[in-house]
Structure formats: structure tokens, C-alpha cells
């Protein structure tokens, strides 16, 4: 928990001190533009004239509208931060969740010491700290990958989704729930089809 809070704090600090909580990369500009559009409850923005004066990289102009060229999932999540007045908060929260999921996954697969070490490395990784402070989608992608790895490991080990005292996951499957074999089989079949 301490490392997760530290990851959140480091992300906020670097975002404010180094990046001044502004998008610097062209991808960030497109994500921020689309998040602003989503936060206003729109899917596309109207094209203003003269359009060249409002040009932004990776923002598409099509039939009198403007929109970001990237898939909408990350800008939609970023729109939550825009509505809060703090877009940087989204990546900081994803960084904290990534550290917590890294610990859970490492602790369940390799033991608590390995989980702590992995969480420590993710918290203080220079690349992770810098990406966590931007408006890029990398941090949320890493969080979702860690969630997938942890969930897949839980399903293959037959662990249920019950939570014990102090948030420790129970390793015993509930008596009324199957061990997860069918779910794992379906996931493996979907992966082969993809």
C-alpha cells in the first residue's frame, strides 16, 4: 500500500515539476483533445474556420468535424480526469493500481518477497515514473496487462474471487463455484482464434 501511494505521489510530482501538467508529445495533444471533446459530452468537435489556425497533430479533420485519430478507450478514461480538473490524476491512479497488482501477482506466483521486490522495481523504474507523469496510454495499458495476468493466474490456480481479512485473497475456491477450468479453456480457445 505504501509503494502504491508512493507511485501515485511520484507521478503527480513529476507531472507538475517536469511536465508542468501539459501535454508535450503529439500523441498527448491528440489524447487531450479527444478527452476534452468527450468531457463535453460530444464524440466529435466542430471544425472552426480558418481551420489551419486550429490545426493540431494527430487530430483529423473530416466533413466539418475534428476528432483524435486514436481509439476512444484511453481518451474516454482521460475524460474522467478532465471532468475532475486534473487529467494527470488518471495516470497516477493507474500507476498506483499497477504497483498493487504487481505485488499481488508476484506474491501469489513467487511469494511475498518477490511480490514486494517487483512492486518496488515498478514504483522506482525511471521509465515508469516518466510515463506515469504524462497523458500517454502506456500506464493504463500496463495496469490492464497486470490485471489480466493476475486474473488469469487466479483462474488457472482455481482460486475463487472471495476476499479474506485485510484484503488477502483466499486461495480456496468457493464450494458453489467451479474451479475456473471452463473459463480458462474458453480464454485459450479465444486466443487461438485471434
Buried (B, 14 or more C-beta within 10 A) or exposed (E): EEBBEBBBEBBBEBBEEEBEBEBEBEBBBBBBBBBBBBBEEEEBBEEEEEEEEEEBEBBEBEEEBBBBEBEBEBBEBBBBBBEEEBBBBBBBBBBBBBBBBBBBBBBBBEEEEBBBBBBBBBBEEEEBBBBBBBBBBBBBBBBBEBBEBBBBBBBBBBBBEEEEEEEEBEEEBEEEEEBBEEBBEEBEEEEEEE
